[in-house]
Amino acid sequence: MDTSSIIAIILFPVLMLVFGTLGGIITAKKIKTWYLPLKKPKLNPPSWIFGPVWTLLYISIGFSGYLFWAEKKEFNSDDSGAWFFYFFQILLNLMWTPIFFGANYLLLAGFDSVLMVIATLVNIIMFAQKNVLSGCLLIPYLCWISFATYLNFAIWLLNRNLKTEKEQELRVDSKIEDAKEK
Protein backbone atom coordinates (compact mmCIF):
# COMPACT_ATOMS: atom_id res chain seq x y z
CA MET A 1 0.00 0.00 0.00
CA ASP A 2 1.48 3.34 -1.02
CA THR A 3 1.66 6.45 1.17
CA SER A 4 -1.35 8.18 -0.41
CA SER A 5 -3.51 5.10 0.20
CA ILE A 6 -2.42 4.89 3.84
CA ILE A 7 -3.22 8.57 4.33
CA ALA A 8 -6.59 8.21 2.56
CA ILE A 9 -7.69 5.08 4.44
CA ILE A 10 -7.11 6.99 7.70
CA LEU A 11 -8.28 10.42 6.55
CA PHE A 12 -11.70 9.49 5.11
CA PRO A 13 -13.07 7.86 8.31
CA VAL A 14 -11.31 10.31 10.67
CA LEU A 15 -12.82 13.32 8.88
CA MET A 16 -16.27 11.75 9.15
CA LEU A 17 -15.74 11.16 12.89
CA VAL A 18 -14.62 14.78 13.32
CA PHE A 19 -17.77 15.98 11.54
CA GLY A 20 -19.85 13.70 13.75
CA THR A 21 -18.15 14.99 16.88
CA LEU A 22 -18.96 18.58 15.92
CA GLY A 23 -22.61 17.62 15.56
CA GLY A 24 -22.44 15.80 18.89
CA ILE A 25 -21.25 18.96 20.62
CA ILE A 26 -24.32 20.85 19.38
CA THR A 27 -26.59 17.94 20.29
CA ALA A 28 -25.20 17.46 23.80
CA LYS A 29 -26.03 21.03 24.77
CA LYS A 30 -29.68 20.61 23.82
CA ILE A 31 -30.52 17.05 24.92
CA LYS A 32 -31.54 17.82 28.52
CA THR A 33 -32.83 21.34 28.02
CA TRP A 34 -34.74 21.02 24.77
CA TYR A 35 -34.92 17.49 23.37
CA LEU A 36 -35.83 15.31 26.36
CA PRO A 37 -39.10 17.12 27.18
CA LEU A 38 -40.34 16.82 23.59
CA LYS A 39 -43.11 14.33 22.85
CA LYS A 40 -41.67 11.42 20.89
CA PRO A 41 -43.13 8.54 18.87
CA LYS A 42 -43.27 5.05 20.36
CA LEU A 43 -40.48 3.82 18.09
CA ASN A 44 -38.04 6.45 19.39
CA PRO A 45 -34.90 4.59 20.55
CA PRO A 46 -33.20 5.40 23.86
CA SER A 47 -30.82 8.37 23.68
CA TRP A 48 -27.73 6.27 24.47
CA ILE A 49 -28.05 4.35 21.18
CA PHE A 50 -27.44 7.35 18.93
CA GLY A 51 -23.73 7.86 19.77
CA PRO A 52 -22.57 4.29 19.02
CA VAL A 53 -24.77 3.99 15.92
CA TRP A 54 -23.57 7.28 14.44
CA THR A 55 -19.95 6.42 15.23
CA LEU A 56 -20.22 3.17 13.24
CA LEU A 57 -22.11 4.89 10.43
CA TYR A 58 -19.56 7.71 10.12
CA ILE A 59 -16.73 5.17 9.94
CA SER A 60 -18.69 3.28 7.28
CA ILE A 61 -19.31 6.47 5.26
CA GLY A 62 -15.60 7.25 5.47
CA PHE A 63 -14.54 3.79 4.31
CA SER A 64 -17.11 3.95 1.52
CA GLY A 65 -15.50 7.15 0.26
CA TYR A 66 -12.04 5.65 0.62
CA LEU A 67 -12.95 2.52 -1.36
CA PHE A 68 -14.45 4.59 -4.16
CA TRP A 69 -11.39 6.85 -4.23
CA ALA A 70 -9.05 3.83 -4.18
CA GLU A 71 -10.42 2.65 -7.53
CA LYS A 72 -8.42 5.41 -9.28
CA LYS A 73 -6.60 7.08 -6.37
CA GLU A 74 -7.75 10.49 -7.53
CA PHE A 75 -10.79 12.69 -7.85
CA ASN A 76 -11.53 12.97 -11.57
CA SER A 77 -14.26 14.31 -13.79
CA ASP A 78 -15.49 10.80 -14.70
CA ASP A 79 -16.64 10.39 -11.12
CA SER A 80 -17.74 13.97 -10.44
CA GLY A 81 -21.44 13.05 -10.17
CA ALA A 82 -20.73 10.30 -7.64
CA TRP A 83 -18.47 12.59 -5.61
CA PHE A 84 -21.05 15.37 -5.78
CA PHE A 85 -23.70 13.14 -4.18
CA TYR A 86 -21.21 11.76 -1.63
CA PHE A 87 -20.24 15.21 -0.42
CA PHE A 88 -23.79 16.58 -0.80
CA GLN A 89 -25.28 13.91 1.47
CA ILE A 90 -22.47 14.59 3.97
CA LEU A 91 -23.24 18.33 3.81
CA LEU A 92 -26.95 17.64 4.38
CA ASN A 93 -26.02 15.41 7.31
CA LEU A 94 -23.85 18.16 8.80
CA MET A 95 -26.64 20.73 8.33
CA TRP A 96 -29.31 18.58 10.00
CA THR A 97 -27.96 18.85 13.56
CA PRO A 98 -27.75 22.67 13.70
CA ILE A 99 -31.19 22.92 12.10
CA PHE A 100 -32.85 20.39 14.42
CA PHE A 101 -30.94 20.83 17.68
CA GLY A 102 -29.43 24.29 17.19
CA ALA A 103 -32.30 26.29 15.69
CA ASN A 104 -35.08 23.85 16.69
CA TYR A 105 -36.62 24.00 13.21
CA LEU A 106 -38.09 20.50 13.19
CA LEU A 107 -39.95 20.77 9.90
CA LEU A 108 -36.98 22.26 8.03
CA ALA A 109 -34.77 19.51 9.50
CA GLY A 110 -37.28 16.97 8.19
CA PHE A 111 -36.97 18.33 4.67
CA ASP A 112 -33.18 18.31 5.01
CA SER A 113 -33.47 14.66 6.05
CA VAL A 114 -35.62 13.77 3.03
CA LEU A 115 -33.03 15.35 0.73
CA MET A 116 -30.31 13.43 2.59
CA VAL A 117 -32.13 10.13 1.97
CA ILE A 118 -32.50 10.90 -1.74
CA ALA A 119 -28.88 12.05 -2.12
CA THR A 120 -27.63 8.98 -0.26
CA LEU A 121 -29.69 6.64 -2.43
CA VAL A 122 -28.27 8.25 -5.58
CA ASN A 123 -24.79 8.10 -4.01
CA ILE A 124 -25.18 4.36 -3.32
CA ILE A 125 -26.23 3.67 -6.90
CA MET A 126 -23.38 5.73 -8.38
CA PHE A 127 -20.71 4.30 -6.06
CA ALA A 128 -21.89 0.72 -6.58
CA GLN A 129 -21.49 1.06 -10.35
CA LYS A 130 -17.72 1.36 -9.87
CA ASN A 131 -17.16 -0.37 -6.52
CA VAL A 132 -19.97 -2.52 -5.14
CA LEU A 133 -18.61 -2.57 -1.58
CA SER A 134 -18.35 1.24 -1.43
CA GLY A 135 -22.04 1.46 -2.34
CA CYS A 136 -23.05 -1.34 0.04
CA LEU A 137 -21.26 0.32 2.96
CA LEU A 138 -23.76 3.19 2.67
CA ILE A 139 -26.86 0.96 2.93
CA PRO A 140 -26.95 0.81 6.78
CA TYR A 141 -26.60 4.61 6.77
CA LEU A 142 -29.50 4.90 4.31
CA CYS A 143 -31.63 2.68 6.55
CA TRP A 144 -30.76 4.71 9.64
CA ILE A 145 -31.40 8.12 8.07
CA SER A 146 -34.68 6.84 6.64
CA PHE A 147 -35.69 5.84 10.17
CA ALA A 148 -34.37 9.18 11.46
CA THR A 149 -36.53 10.96 8.87
CA TYR A 150 -39.59 9.17 10.27
CA LEU A 151 -38.55 10.17 13.81
CA ASN A 152 -37.95 13.77 12.73
CA PHE A 153 -41.40 14.17 11.17
CA ALA A 154 -43.10 12.29 14.02
CA ILE A 155 -41.46 14.56 16.61
CA TRP A 156 -42.44 17.60 14.56
CA LEU A 157 -46.02 16.36 14.31
CA LEU A 158 -46.27 15.62 18.04
CA ASN A 159 -44.77 18.99 18.99
CA ARG A 160 -45.85 21.23 16.10
CA ASN A 161 -47.73 23.63 18.37
CA LEU A 162 -44.58 24.27 20.37
CA LYS A 163 -43.11 27.28 18.60
CA THR A 164 -40.03 28.31 20.56
CA GLU A 165 -37.57 27.04 23.11
CA LYS A 166 -38.99 29.59 25.60
CA GLU A 167 -42.47 28.08 25.19
CA GLN A 168 -40.94 24.67 25.81
CA GLU A 169 -39.29 25.90 29.02
CA LEU A 170 -42.68 27.17 30.16
CA ARG A 171 -44.20 23.77 29.35
CA VAL A 172 -41.50 21.96 31.36
CA ASP A 173 -41.95 24.39 34.27
CA SER A 174 -45.69 23.80 34.08
CA LYS A 175 -45.21 20.03 34.28
CA ILE A 176 -43.00 20.49 37.34
CA GLU A 177 -45.64 22.69 39.00
CA ASP A 178 -48.38 20.17 38.19
CA ALA A 179 -46.33 17.41 39.77
CA LYS A 180 -45.80 19.50 42.93
CA GLU A 181 -49.54 20.11 43.25
CA LYS A 182 -50.32 16.40 43.13
VENVENJO-V570982 format. One record per residue. N is the residue number from 0. PHI is phi as a letter, one per 30 degrees, with the letter a starting at -180 (* if undefined). Layout:
N/PHI, N/PHI
This chain:
0/*, 1/d, 2/d, 3/d, 4/d, 5/d, 6/d, 7/d, 8/d, 9/d, 10/d, 11/e, 12/d, 13/d, 14/d, 15/d, 16/d, 17/d, 18/e, 19/d, 20/d, 21/d, 22/d, 23/d, 24/d, 25/d, 26/d, 27/e, 28/d, 29/c, 30/e, 31/d, 32/d, 33/b, 34/d, 35/e, 36/d, 37/d, 38/d, 39/b, 40/d, 41/d, 42/d, 43/d, 44/d, 45/d, 46/e, 47/d, 48/d, 49/d, 50/e, 51/d, 52/d, 53/d, 54/e, 55/d, 56/d, 57/d, 58/d, 59/d, 60/d, 61/d, 62/d, 63/e, 64/d, 65/d, 66/d, 67/d, 68/d, 69/d, 70/e, 71/b, 72/h, 73/a, 74/c, 75/b, 76/d, 77/d, 78/c, 79/d, 80/d, 81/d, 82/d, 83/e, 84/d, 85/d, 86/d, 87/d, 88/d, 89/d, 90/e, 91/d, 92/d, 93/d, 94/d, 95/e, 96/d, 97/d, 98/d, 99/d, 100/d, 101/d, 102/c, 103/i, 104/c, 105/d, 106/d, 107/d, 108/d, 109/d, 110/d, 111/e, 112/d, 113/d, 114/d, 115/d, 116/d, 117/d, 118/d, 119/d, 120/d, 121/d, 122/e, 123/e, 124/d, 125/d, 126/d, 127/d, 128/d, 129/c, 130/a, 131/e, 132/d, 133/d, 134/d, 135/d, 136/d, 137/d, 138/d, 139/e, 140/d, 141/d, 142/d, 143/d, 144/d, 145/d, 146/d, 147/d, 148/d, 149/e, 150/e, 151/e, 152/d, 153/d, 154/d, 155/d, 156/d, 157/d, 158/b, 159/d, 160/d, 161/c, 162/d, 163/b, 164/d, 165/d, 166/d, 167/d, 168/e, 169/d, 170/d, 171/d, 172/d, 173/d, 174/d, 175/d, 176/d, 177/d, 178/d, 179/d, 180/d, 181/d
